[in-house]
Amino acid sequence: MNKIAHDDFKKADAELNKVYKKVIEVLDVTEKQLMIKAQKDWLKFRDSHCKFEIEQFKGGSISPLIYSTCLSERTNVRIEDLKSILEDKNR
């Protein structure tokens, strides 16, 4: 289960990078700078949030599963956010 959850996160992360690159391509210079900062901040938030999520399971064998699942869920939400930006820019 841990491996599957980790693999799911890796797939989501690859999709995130793909969509993020598409977003960057359609932004002007100022928007790019702001998006780069926003993405870095979001990554820090995602990682911190997921570390918080597993705190109650600290040391338990379920911790890796919870952590990878959290990363996947947060990443998938971000992918949808970025896709919305792309849709808005393509209108």
C-alpha positions, 0 to 999 in steps of 0.5 A, a space after each residue: 500500500 505504501 508503494 502504491 501511494 508513493 507511486 500515485 504521488 509520483 504520477 501526480 507530481 509529474 502531472 503537476 510539473 507538466 501543467 505548471 510548465 504549460 501555465 508558465 508558457 502563457 504568462 507574461 513576465 510579471 505573471 511568471 515571476 508571481 507564479 514562480 513565487 506562488 508555486 514555491 510557496 505552495 510547495 512549502 505549504 503542501 509539504 508542511 501541511 502533510 507533515 502536520 497530517 501525519 503527526 498524530 501517526 508519528 512513528 506508526 507504520 501507517 505514516 508513509 501511507 498517510 503522507 503519500 496520500 496527503 501529497 497526492 491529494 494536495 497535488 491533484 487539487 493544485 493541478 486543477 487550480 493550474 488547469 483553471 488558470 490555463 483555461 482562463 488564459 485560453 479564453 
